[in-house]
Amino acid sequence: MIKTHREVRFFLFTNSYSGKKISIYLKGTFGGKKLRRAIKRLAIVLDFEYKQTSDFIVFGTKSTSPYKRLPNSLRMYLEIENELSKLSEEKLDEYSTALEDYQRQLLYPAIERAVGNLLDEIDDDSKFQTLLEERFKHAVYDYYKVIRKYGLPTMRNIPFILSIIS
């Protein structure tokens, strides 16, 4: 199986916090021809194929993993993005305020939770804390390395992307 950069990039986008938020926004804001135009602009801005992007936005069709076993850096990225989604929903439910207020306060707790989830088999609290601090730095590095390598949008880029599309 040949893994192209675009396949991996689209797979990561569809499973990211940014991909979910952009999809929800577009479906909730636009309809009909305007939705198709917005999807076309999104595909151009993010350099994706229109058909794939349209299937993802309209039908929720996610790309399948191009890997049989994900590399650790990609696995960490997806775990952090999953925790970002969970944390944003918790913040919105708990405080019922706009998500933008919490953008800077979500990333590092999400990284900490993702690292903690991957260390779930350790019983000793001091050993767990030591490993958590050690791997936290690596997780931050891996997260930003994947974002840079694949040119993926972050939660800070969402408003800019949406302003270009609208």
N, C-alpha and C positions, 0 to 999 in steps of 0.2 A: 504494500500500500504506500503510495507516494503522498507525502504530506507537503502541500504547498503552503507558503507563507499566508496566502489569502484564506485558505481553508481554516488554518489554525486561528487566524485573526478573527474570522467571522464566528467561529465556535466560541472563542473567548468573549466576544461582544455579546452574543445571544445569551450567555450564561452570566453576564455581569450585571451589577447594580445599574450602571448607566444604560445598558440595553433595555432592561426592564422599565426603567423610568421613562425613557424616550418613547418606547412602545406604548405605554399607558397614556402618556401625554398626547401622542399623535392620534390614537384611537378615540380619546375623549374629546379632542378639540376639533378634528377635521372629519369630514365625511365625503363620500363620493369622489368626484374629480379632484377636490382639494386635498383629500387624503392621498390619492395617487400622486399628485404633484409634490406633496410634502415627502412622501416616501422616495420619489425620484431624486429630490434635492438631498435627502439624507444619504442615499446611495452614492451620490456624487461627492458630497462633503467627506464621507468616511471611506470612499473608494471601495464600495461593495457592489456586487451584482444586483441589479434592480429586482430580478425575480426572487432571489434569496431574501432580500430585505423586505420585499412585499409579503412573502409567505410568513416571515417572522412577525411583522407588524400586524397583519390582518388576521392570520390564522393561529399565531403563536407557535409556529413550527420552528423548533430549535434545531440547530445544526448538530449532527452526531460527532462524537469525538474522533478526530483523525488518528488518534493513537489508541493502541490496545491498552497500554499502560502510560498514564500521563507522567511526564517528567515532574520532579519535585517542585520546581519553580512554578510551573503552570498549576499544579495541584494547590499550592499555597495561594496563588493569585485567586483561584476560584473559591477557595475556602474563605478568604478575606472578603471577596465580593458577596458571598452568601451571608456572612456575618453583617456586612454593611446593610443588606436588605432587611435582615432581622432587627438590627438595632434601629434603623430608621422607622420601621413599623412600631417598635416598642415606644420610641420617643413620641411619635405622632399619637399613639393611643393614650399614652400616659399623660401627656401635657396638652394635647390637641392644639399645637401651634404649628407654624409653618416649618417645614423641613430645613429651609435655608438657614434658620437660626442655629442649627446643630451641625452644619456641614463640617466645621473644623473640629468638632468634638466627637465625631463618629469614627474617623479613620483609625486612630490609635487604639481605642477600645475594641474595634473590630479585629485589628491585627492581634491584639492580646487574646481575644476570645478564640480566634482561629488557631493560634499557636497552642493555647490551652487545650483545645479540642483534639489536637494531634498528639498531645501528651497525656491522654486520659488513663493510661495504664500504670501511672506512678502513684504509689500509696503514700510515700513520705512527703510531707508538706514542704520541708526545707529543700529537699532535692527537687521537688516540682518547681518551687520558686526560682531556684538557681538555673534550672534548665529553661524555664520560661524567659528569664532575663537574657540568657545566652542566645536563645533561638529567636527572640524578638527582633534583634538587630538584623539577623539573617533574613527574617521574614520581610522586614521593611525593605531591605536591599532587593530581595527577589521580586517583591511587588512592583517597585518602581522600575526594575530591570525589564520585567515583562511588559509594563505599560510603554516604556520607551522602545523596546524592540519591535512591538507589534503596532505601535501608534494608536493605542486604545484611548478612548475618552475616559476621564476621571469624573468624579462627582462635581468637581469645580468647573468642568468644561460643559456640563449639561446645559446651563442657561445660555451659553454662547452658541452652542450647536442649535438649540431650539430657536434662538433669535435669527439665525441664518436661514433656517428652514421656513419659518413663518413668514 
